[in-house]
Amino acid sequence: MVESHDHNDIRYIKLGLKIAYYRKMSGLTQEQLAERIGINSRYLSQVESPTFVQPISLKTLFAAADIFQIPPYKLLNFDE
């Protein structure tokens, strides 16, 4: 279960939710997105989970943004 999170943990959770949002808007499954990015689908599941803090690399963030055809900052803008 989710315990207390520091500020960066909350950012990782929000980032994962953004990735899930854009993935769904793109009509991709977790397996399809993971394959295109070159990561494990279980890892992507952890990234997208709001109850699990899973940091991601810039390489993964940039690859996801490229697949979604959005600028990378969109994934980091939590005010939208």
Backbone atoms as SQL, in Angstrom:
CREATE TABLE atoms (id INTEGER PRIMARY KEY, chain TEXT, resi INTEGER, resn TEXT, atom TEXT, x REAL, y REAL, z REAL);
INSERT INTO atoms VALUES
  (1, 'A', 1, 'MET', 'N', 0.836, -1.181, 0.000),
  (2, 'A', 1, 'MET', 'CA', 0.000, 0.000, 0.000),
  (3, 'A', 1, 'MET', 'C', 0.879, 1.242, 0.000),
  (4, 'A', 2, 'VAL', 'N', 0.303, 2.351, -0.398),
  (5, 'A', 2, 'VAL', 'CA', 1.051, 3.600, -0.475),
  (6, 'A', 2, 'VAL', 'C', 1.315, 4.131, 0.924),
  (7, 'A', 3, 'GLU', 'N', 2.581, 4.391, 1.202),
  (8, 'A', 3, 'GLU', 'CA', 2.946, 5.023, 2.457),
  (9, 'A', 3, 'GLU', 'C', 3.242, 6.483, 2.149),
  (10, 'A', 4, 'SER', 'N', 3.761, 7.214, 3.127),
  (11, 'A', 4, 'SER', 'CA', 4.056, 8.613, 2.877),
  (12, 'A', 4, 'SER', 'C', 5.124, 8.729, 1.793),
  (13, 'A', 5, 'HIS', 'N', 4.949, 9.702, 0.930),
  (14, 'A', 5, 'HIS', 'CA', 5.866, 9.909, -0.187),
  (15, 'A', 5, 'HIS', 'C', 6.512, 11.269, -0.074),
  (16, 'A', 6, 'ASP', 'N', 7.770, 11.341, -0.507),
  (17, 'A', 6, 'ASP', 'CA', 8.380, 12.654, -0.582),
  (18, 'A', 6, 'ASP', 'C', 7.948, 13.303, -1.898),
  (19, 'A', 7, 'HIS', 'N', 8.362, 14.532, -2.084),
  (20, 'A', 7, 'HIS', 'CA', 7.920, 15.318, -3.241),
  (21, 'A', 7, 'HIS', 'C', 8.279, 14.637, -4.569),
  (22, 'A', 8, 'ASN', 'N', 9.478, 14.070, -4.654),
  (23, 'A', 8, 'ASN', 'CA', 9.871, 13.414, -5.897),
  (24, 'A', 8, 'ASN', 'C', 9.084, 12.136, -6.140),
  (25, 'A', 9, 'ASP', 'N', 8.755, 11.399, -5.089),
  (26, 'A', 9, 'ASP', 'CA', 7.926, 10.208, -5.262),
  (27, 'A', 9, 'ASP', 'C', 6.592, 10.575, -5.901),
  (28, 'A', 10, 'ILE', 'N', 6.004, 11.649, -5.443),
  (29, 'A', 10, 'ILE', 'CA', 4.724, 12.100, -6.004),
  (30, 'A', 10, 'ILE', 'C', 4.891, 12.466, -7.473),
  (31, 'A', 11, 'ARG', 'N', 6.010, 13.062, -7.812),
  (32, 'A', 11, 'ARG', 'CA', 6.273, 13.403, -9.226),
  (33, 'A', 11, 'ARG', 'C', 6.384, 12.145, -10.072),
  (34, 'A', 12, 'TYR', 'N', 7.051, 11.118, -9.566),
  (35, 'A', 12, 'TYR', 'CA', 7.156, 9.865, -10.327),
  (36, 'A', 12, 'TYR', 'C', 5.769, 9.254, -10.544),
  (37, 'A', 13, 'ILE', 'N', 4.936, 9.305, -9.532),
  (38, 'A', 13, 'ILE', 'CA', 3.577, 8.770, -9.670),
  (39, 'A', 13, 'ILE', 'C', 2.806, 9.573, -10.711),
  (40, 'A', 14, 'LYS', 'N', 2.892, 10.893, -10.665),
  (41, 'A', 14, 'LYS', 'CA', 2.196, 11.735, -11.648),
  (42, 'A', 14, 'LYS', 'C', 2.726, 11.487, -13.052),
  (43, 'A', 15, 'LEU', 'N', 4.037, 11.307, -13.172),
  (44, 'A', 15, 'LEU', 'CA', 4.628, 11.010, -14.475),
  (45, 'A', 15, 'LEU', 'C', 4.090, 9.685, -15.020),
  (46, 'A', 16, 'GLY', 'N', 4.016, 8.689, -14.165),
  (47, 'A', 16, 'GLY', 'CA', 3.471, 7.400, -14.589),
  (48, 'A', 16, 'GLY', 'C', 2.027, 7.505, -15.039),
  (49, 'A', 17, 'LEU', 'N', 1.244, 8.313, -14.335),
  (50, 'A', 17, 'LEU', 'CA', -0.158, 8.510, -14.726),
  (51, 'A', 17, 'LEU', 'C', -0.253, 9.237, -16.063),
  (52, 'A', 18, 'LYS', 'N', 0.656, 10.178, -16.308),
  (53, 'A', 18, 'LYS', 'CA', 0.689, 10.874, -17.601),
  (54, 'A', 18, 'LYS', 'C', 1.017, 9.896, -18.724),
  (55, 'A', 19, 'ILE', 'N', 1.990, 9.041, -18.486),
  (56, 'A', 19, 'ILE', 'CA', 2.356, 8.045, -19.501),
  (57, 'A', 19, 'ILE', 'C', 1.161, 7.133, -19.781),
  (58, 'A', 20, 'ALA', 'N', 0.473, 6.702, -18.739),
  (59, 'A', 20, 'ALA', 'CA', -0.712, 5.853, -18.924),
  (60, 'A', 20, 'ALA', 'C', -1.776, 6.586, -19.732),
  (61, 'A', 21, 'TYR', 'N', -1.983, 7.863, -19.431),
  (62, 'A', 21, 'TYR', 'CA', -2.986, 8.669, -20.143),
  (63, 'A', 21, 'TYR', 'C', -2.657, 8.734, -21.637),
  (64, 'A', 22, 'TYR', 'N', -1.430, 9.127, -21.960),
  (65, 'A', 22, 'TYR', 'CA', -1.059, 9.253, -23.374),
  (66, 'A', 22, 'TYR', 'C', -1.025, 7.891, -24.065),
  (67, 'A', 23, 'ARG', 'N', -0.662, 6.851, -23.346),
  (68, 'A', 23, 'ARG', 'CA', -0.668, 5.510, -23.937),
  (69, 'A', 23, 'ARG', 'C', -2.081, 5.118, -24.338),
  (70, 'A', 24, 'LYS', 'N', -3.024, 5.357, -23.439),
  (71, 'A', 24, 'LYS', 'CA', -4.422, 5.020, -23.729),
  (72, 'A', 24, 'LYS', 'C', -4.972, 5.882, -24.855),
  (73, 'A', 25, 'MET', 'N', -4.607, 7.167, -24.855),
  (74, 'A', 25, 'MET', 'CA', -5.054, 8.062, -25.932),
  (75, 'A', 25, 'MET', 'C', -4.486, 7.634, -27.286),
  (76, 'A', 26, 'SER', 'N', -3.326, 6.971, -27.257),
  (77, 'A', 26, 'SER', 'CA', -2.697, 6.483, -28.483),
  (78, 'A', 26, 'SER', 'C', -3.214, 5.109, -28.893),
  (79, 'A', 27, 'GLY', 'N', -4.083, 4.524, -28.063),
  (80, 'A', 27, 'GLY', 'CA', -4.660, 3.221, -28.378),
  (81, 'A', 27, 'GLY', 'C', -3.682, 2.066, -28.225),
  (82, 'A', 28, 'LEU', 'N', -2.685, 2.237, -27.362),
  (83, 'A', 28, 'LEU', 'CA', -1.680, 1.198, -27.168),
  (84, 'A', 28, 'LEU', 'C', -1.909, 0.447, -25.863),
  (85, 'A', 29, 'THR', 'N', -1.590, -0.836, -25.864),
  (86, 'A', 29, 'THR', 'CA', -1.569, -1.597, -24.623),
  (87, 'A', 29, 'THR', 'C', -0.220, -1.356, -23.950),
  (88, 'A', 30, 'GLN', 'N', -0.122, -1.752, -22.692),
  (89, 'A', 30, 'GLN', 'CA', 1.167, -1.648, -22.005),
  (90, 'A', 30, 'GLN', 'C', 2.220, -2.485, -22.729),
  (91, 'A', 31, 'GLU', 'N', 1.834, -3.647, -23.195),
  (92, 'A', 31, 'GLU', 'CA', 2.769, -4.527, -23.884),
  (93, 'A', 31, 'GLU', 'C', 3.283, -3.880, -25.170),
  (94, 'A', 32, 'GLN', 'N', 2.377, -3.251, -25.927),
  (95, 'A', 32, 'GLN', 'CA', 2.771, -2.606, -27.182),
  (96, 'A', 32, 'GLN', 'C', 3.714, -1.436, -26.932),
  (97, 'A', 33, 'LEU', 'N', 3.377, -0.589, -25.953),
  (98, 'A', 33, 'LEU', 'CA', 4.230, 0.555, -25.655),
  (99, 'A', 33, 'LEU', 'C', 5.586, 0.093, -25.145),
  (100, 'A', 34, 'ALA', 'N', 5.587, -0.862, -24.238),
  (101, 'A', 34, 'ALA', 'CA', 6.844, -1.365, -23.684),
  (102, 'A', 34, 'ALA', 'C', 7.746, -1.902, -24.792),
  (103, 'A', 35, 'GLU', 'N', 7.174, -2.638, -25.722),
  (104, 'A', 35, 'GLU', 'CA', 7.957, -3.196, -26.825),
  (105, 'A', 35, 'GLU', 'C', 8.551, -2.089, -27.682),
  (106, 'A', 36, 'ARG', 'N', 7.762, -1.061, -27.975),
  (107, 'A', 36, 'ARG', 'CA', 8.245, 0.038, -28.811),
  (108, 'A', 36, 'ARG', 'C', 9.332, 0.857, -28.121),
  (109, 'A', 37, 'ILE', 'N', 9.238, 0.981, -26.807),
  (110, 'A', 37, 'ILE', 'CA', 10.237, 1.738, -26.056),
  (111, 'A', 37, 'ILE', 'C', 11.480, 0.882, -25.797),
  (112, 'A', 38, 'GLY', 'N', 11.276, -0.426, -25.743),
  (113, 'A', 38, 'GLY', 'CA', 12.397, -1.324, -25.460),
  (114, 'A', 38, 'GLY', 'C', 12.557, -1.601, -23.976),
  (115, 'A', 39, 'ILE', 'N', 11.417, -1.616, -23.266),
  (116, 'A', 39, 'ILE', 'CA', 11.439, -1.934, -21.839),
  (117, 'A', 39, 'ILE', 'C', 10.510, -3.113, -21.585),
  (118, 'A', 40, 'ASN', 'N', 10.588, -3.657, -20.397),
  (119, 'A', 40, 'ASN', 'CA', 9.750, -4.778, -19.990),
  (120, 'A', 40, 'ASN', 'C', 8.341, -4.272, -19.670),
  (121, 'A', 41, 'SER', 'N', 7.315, -4.997, -20.071),
  (122, 'A', 41, 'SER', 'CA', 5.934, -4.559, -19.814),
  (123, 'A', 41, 'SER', 'C', 5.615, -4.551, -18.324),
  (124, 'A', 42, 'ARG', 'N', 6.260, -5.414, -17.551),
  (125, 'A', 42, 'ARG', 'CA', 6.050, -5.401, -16.096),
  (126, 'A', 42, 'ARG', 'C', 6.591, -4.099, -15.494),
  (127, 'A', 43, 'TYR', 'N', 7.746, -3.671, -15.995),
  (128, 'A', 43, 'TYR', 'CA', 8.332, -2.407, -15.549),
  (129, 'A', 43, 'TYR', 'C', 7.392, -1.249, -15.888),
  (130, 'A', 44, 'LEU', 'N', 6.847, -1.245, -17.103),
  (131, 'A', 44, 'LEU', 'CA', 5.913, -0.190, -17.495),
  (132, 'A', 44, 'LEU', 'C', 4.677, -0.212, -16.606),
  (133, 'A', 45, 'SER', 'N', 4.205, -1.379, -16.270),
  (134, 'A', 45, 'SER', 'CA', 3.058, -1.499, -15.371),
  (135, 'A', 45, 'SER', 'C', 3.363, -0.841, -14.028),
  (136, 'A', 46, 'GLN', 'N', 4.571, -1.040, -13.529),
  (137, 'A', 46, 'GLN', 'CA', 4.975, -0.417, -12.270),
  (138, 'A', 46, 'GLN', 'C', 5.074, 1.102, -12.418),
  (139, 'A', 47, 'VAL', 'N', 5.599, 1.568, -13.544),
  (140, 'A', 47, 'VAL', 'CA', 5.706, 3.010, -13.798),
  (141, 'A', 47, 'VAL', 'C', 4.321, 3.644, -13.774),
  (142, 'A', 48, 'GLU', 'N', 3.355, 3.004, -14.394),
  (143, 'A', 48, 'GLU', 'CA', 2.003, 3.564, -14.514),
  (144, 'A', 48, 'GLU', 'C', 1.167, 3.403, -13.249),
  (145, 'A', 49, 'SER', 'N', 1.581, 2.568, -12.329),
  (146, 'A', 49, 'SER', 'CA', 0.788, 2.301, -11.131),
  (147, 'A', 49, 'SER', 'C', 0.818, 3.482, -10.160),
  (148, 'A', 50, 'PRO', 'N', -0.359, 3.963, -9.744),
  (149, 'A', 50, 'PRO', 'CA', -0.388, 5.066, -8.782),
  (150, 'A', 50, 'PRO', 'C', -0.043, 4.637, -7.358),
  (151, 'A', 51, 'THR', 'N', 0.123, 3.347, -7.141),
  (152, 'A', 51, 'THR', 'CA', 0.451, 2.855, -5.794),
  (153, 'A', 51, 'THR', 'C', 1.886, 2.364, -5.687),
  (154, 'A', 52, 'PHE', 'N', 2.682, 2.623, -6.730),
  (155, 'A', 52, 'PHE', 'CA', 4.048, 2.129, -6.768),
  (156, 'A', 52, 'PHE', 'C', 4.954, 3.238, -7.296),
  (157, 'A', 53, 'VAL', 'N', 6.010, 3.563, -6.573),
  (158, 'A', 53, 'VAL', 'CA', 6.956, 4.581, -7.028),
  (159, 'A', 53, 'VAL', 'C', 8.041, 3.896, -7.851),
  (160, 'A', 54, 'GLN', 'N', 8.081, 4.217, -9.151),
  (161, 'A', 54, 'GLN', 'CA', 9.072, 3.619, -10.042),
  (162, 'A', 54, 'GLN', 'C', 9.716, 4.728, -10.871),
  (163, 'A', 55, 'PRO', 'N', 10.938, 5.129, -10.526),
  (164, 'A', 55, 'PRO', 'CA', 11.633, 6.133, -11.335),
  (165, 'A', 55, 'PRO', 'C', 11.884, 5.619, -12.751),
  (166, 'A', 56, 'ILE', 'N', 11.975, 6.556, -13.696),
  (167, 'A', 56, 'ILE', 'CA', 12.304, 6.185, -15.074),
  (168, 'A', 56, 'ILE', 'C', 13.464, 7.046, -15.556),
  (169, 'A', 57, 'SER', 'N', 14.142, 6.562, -16.561),
  (170, 'A', 57, 'SER', 'CA', 15.270, 7.294, -17.132),
  (171, 'A', 57, 'SER', 'C', 14.772, 8.328, -18.140),
  (172, 'A', 58, 'LEU', 'N', 15.628, 9.282, -18.437),
  (173, 'A', 58, 'LEU', 'CA', 15.298, 10.241, -19.491),
  (174, 'A', 58, 'LEU', 'C', 15.168, 9.532, -20.831),
  (175, 'A', 59, 'LYS', 'N', 15.963, 8.508, -21.053),
  (176, 'A', 59, 'LYS', 'CA', 15.887, 7.735, -22.299),
  (177, 'A', 59, 'LYS', 'C', 14.473, 7.176, -22.475),
  (178, 'A', 60, 'THR', 'N', 13.910, 6.623, -21.413),
  (179, 'A', 60, 'THR', 'CA', 12.550, 6.078, -21.465),
  (180, 'A', 60, 'THR', 'C', 11.528, 7.187, -21.661),
  (181, 'A', 61, 'LEU', 'N', 11.704, 8.298, -20.952),
  (182, 'A', 61, 'LEU', 'CA', 10.780, 9.428, -21.084),
  (183, 'A', 61, 'LEU', 'C', 10.796, 9.954, -22.518),
  (184, 'A', 62, 'PHE', 'N', 11.995, 10.153, -23.089),
  (185, 'A', 62, 'PHE', 'CA', 12.103, 10.664, -24.454),
  (186, 'A', 62, 'PHE', 'C', 11.502, 9.679, -25.456),
  (187, 'A', 63, 'ALA', 'N', 11.727, 8.392, -25.257),
  (188, 'A', 63, 'ALA', 'CA', 11.183, 7.382, -26.169),
  (189, 'A', 63, 'ALA', 'C', 9.660, 7.384, -26.130),
  (190, 'A', 64, 'ALA', 'N', 9.089, 7.495, -24.938),
  (191, 'A', 64, 'ALA', 'CA', 7.626, 7.543, -24.817),
  (192, 'A', 64, 'ALA', 'C', 7.079, 8.790, -25.500),
  (193, 'A', 65, 'ALA', 'N', 7.705, 9.934, -25.262),
  (194, 'A', 65, 'ALA', 'CA', 7.245, 11.179, -25.891),
  (195, 'A', 65, 'ALA', 'C', 7.299, 11.063, -27.416),
  (196, 'A', 66, 'ASP', 'N', 8.358, 10.460, -27.946),
  (197, 'A', 66, 'ASP', 'CA', 8.468, 10.275, -29.395),
  (198, 'A', 66, 'ASP', 'C', 7.335, 9.409, -29.926),
  (199, 'A', 67, 'ILE', 'N', 7.015, 8.346, -29.215),
  (200, 'A', 67, 'ILE', 'CA', 5.935, 7.468, -29.654),
  (201, 'A', 67, 'ILE', 'C', 4.591, 8.198, -29.605),
  (202, 'A', 68, 'PHE', 'N', 4.392, 9.012, -28.569),
  (203, 'A', 68, 'PHE', 'CA', 3.140, 9.764, -28.451),
  (204, 'A', 68, 'PHE', 'C', 3.121, 10.988, -29.360),
  (205, 'A', 69, 'GLN', 'N', 4.251, 11.298, -29.977),
  (206, 'A', 69, 'GLN', 'CA', 4.411, 12.468, -30.841),
  (207, 'A', 69, 'GLN', 'C', 4.075, 13.759, -30.095),
  (208, 'A', 70, 'ILE', 'N', 4.649, 13.868, -28.907),
  (209, 'A', 70, 'ILE', 'CA', 4.494, 15.068, -28.092),
  (210, 'A', 70, 'ILE', 'C', 5.874, 15.505, -27.612),
  (211, 'A', 71, 'PRO', 'N', 6.034, 16.788, -27.273),
  (212, 'A', 71, 'PRO', 'CA', 7.305, 17.200, -26.688),
  (213, 'A', 71, 'PRO', 'C', 7.450, 16.587, -25.297),
  (214, 'A', 72, 'PRO', 'N', 8.651, 16.195, -24.908),
  (215, 'A', 72, 'PRO', 'CA', 8.850, 15.529, -23.612),
  (216, 'A', 72, 'PRO', 'C', 8.322, 16.316, -22.420),
  (217, 'A', 73, 'TYR', 'N', 8.363, 17.640, -22.495),
  (218, 'A', 73, 'TYR', 'CA', 7.903, 18.429, -21.335),
  (219, 'A', 73, 'TYR', 'C', 6.440, 18.167, -21.007),
  (220, 'A', 74, 'LYS', 'N', 5.649, 17.739, -21.985),
  (221, 'A', 74, 'LYS', 'CA', 4.233, 17.456, -21.740),
  (222, 'A', 74, 'LYS', 'C', 4.060, 16.362, -20.674),
  (223, 'A', 75, 'LEU', 'N', 4.995, 15.424, -20.632),
  (224, 'A', 75, 'LEU', 'CA', 4.918, 14.347, -19.654),
  (225, 'A', 75, 'LEU', 'C', 5.289, 14.843, -18.250),
  (226, 'A', 76, 'LEU', 'N', 6.007, 15.957, -18.199),
  (227, 'A', 76, 'LEU', 'CA', 6.449, 16.510, -16.916),
  (228, 'A', 76, 'LEU', 'C', 5.634, 17.695, -16.441),
  (229, 'A', 77, 'ASN', 'N', 4.666, 18.123, -17.243),
  (230, 'A', 77, 'ASN', 'CA', 3.814, 19.245, -16.853),
  (231, 'A', 77, 'ASN', 'C', 2.621, 18.694, -16.081),
  (232, 'A', 78, 'PHE', 'N', 2.670, 18.830, -14.785),
  (233, 'A', 78, 'PHE', 'CA', 1.632, 18.256, -13.923),
  (234, 'A', 78, 'PHE', 'C', 0.495, 19.230, -13.643),
  (235, 'A', 79, 'ASP', 'N', 0.535, 20.416, -14.249),
  (236, 'A', 79, 'ASP', 'CA', -0.515, 21.415, -14.045),
  (237, 'A', 79, 'ASP', 'C', -1.640, 21.272, -15.066),
  (238, 'A', 80, 'GLU', 'N', -1.453, 20.405, -16.052),
  (239, 'A', 80, 'GLU', 'CA', -2.469, 20.235, -17.106),
  (240, 'A', 80, 'GLU', 'C', -3.509, 19.238, -16.675);
